[in-house]
Amino acid sequence: MRVNITYSVRLEDIPGEVNRILEECEQIFRAAHGHLDQTIGRDPLIIIDELDKVRKNLASLDLKLDDAMSILSGYVQAVASKPEMEQRTMQAPTERKENNGEEL
């Protein structure tokens, strides 16, 4: 069974976290490739067992790659909206003064 977990990191640490996930993906991919190499020319029962391992590794790889894509999509959106949020923060005190201290 798979479950989702959530943890927070600083925005500037996201690329490093994604790189860590991608390194895990590379290891999984290499393991899948290794299992596939072991199937060539083997007994059919061994091939079945090795192909099952390859499929499970590839399924795990797919999930991790999807996680990395989702994280990067959120990162890109956050970075793109950061200047807009900073601009709003800087304008807020000016807007309050123009409205005689009334907040918007």
N, C-alpha and C positions, 0 to 999 in steps of 0.2 A: 504494500500500500504506500502511496506517495501522499505527502502533505506539503502544503506551502508554509514557509516560514518567512518572517519579516524582520529585518533589522535595519538600522539606519547608519549611514556613513555621511561624512561631509561631502558636499557637492564636488569639491576638487579631488576627492578620493575615488570617485566613480570609475574613471578610466583604469586605475590600478586594480580595482575590484573586478572589472570586466576582463582585464588581462589575466588575472588569476583564474577566472572561470574558463577562459579560452585555453590556458595551459592545461587545466583538467580535461578539457575537451580533446586536446591533442593526445593526452595519455590514453583516453578512452578509445580514440580513433586508432592509435597504434596497437592497442590490445586487440581491437576488433580485427585489424589487419593481420596480426600475429595468429589469431585463431583461424582466420581464413586460410593463411599459408599452411596451417597444420592439416587442413582438410584434403589438400591435393594428393591424389593417389592413395588415399587411405581406405580402410574398410568402411562400407556404407554406414554401419552403426556408429563408428567414430565420426564420420562426416556429419551425421544427424546431430550428434552431441555438440560438435564444434560449430555447426551452423546455428544451433540454438544460442550458443554463447555469443556468436557474432551478432545475431539479431537483437539480443538483450543489450549488448554494448551499444549498438547503433540506436536503439530506442532511448537509452540513457543519454547518449550524445545529443540526440534531437531535442530532448527536454532541456538540457543545459544550454544548447545554442539558442533555443527559444527564450530562455531566461535572460541570456546575454543581450539578445535583441530587444527585449522589453525594457531592460535596464537602460540600454543606450538610447532608446526612443524617449524614455522619461528624462534622461540626462539632456538630450538635445532640446527638448521642450523647455526644461528648466533654464538652461543656458540662454535660450532665445528669449525667454520672458524676463530674465534677470534685469536687463537694462530698463525695460518697461516698468518693472516693480520699483527699481531704484529711482526712476524719474517720478513716479507717483509719490514716493516717500518724500522726495525733495519738494514737490509741489504742494503737498498737503498743508504745511504751515502757512504758505502764501495764500491759499484758498481760504483758510480760516480767517486771516486778517481782512481779506476783502469782504467777507460776510459779517463784519463786526463781531468776530469771535464766535459766531454760530458755526457749529460743525456741520458738514454736509452729510 
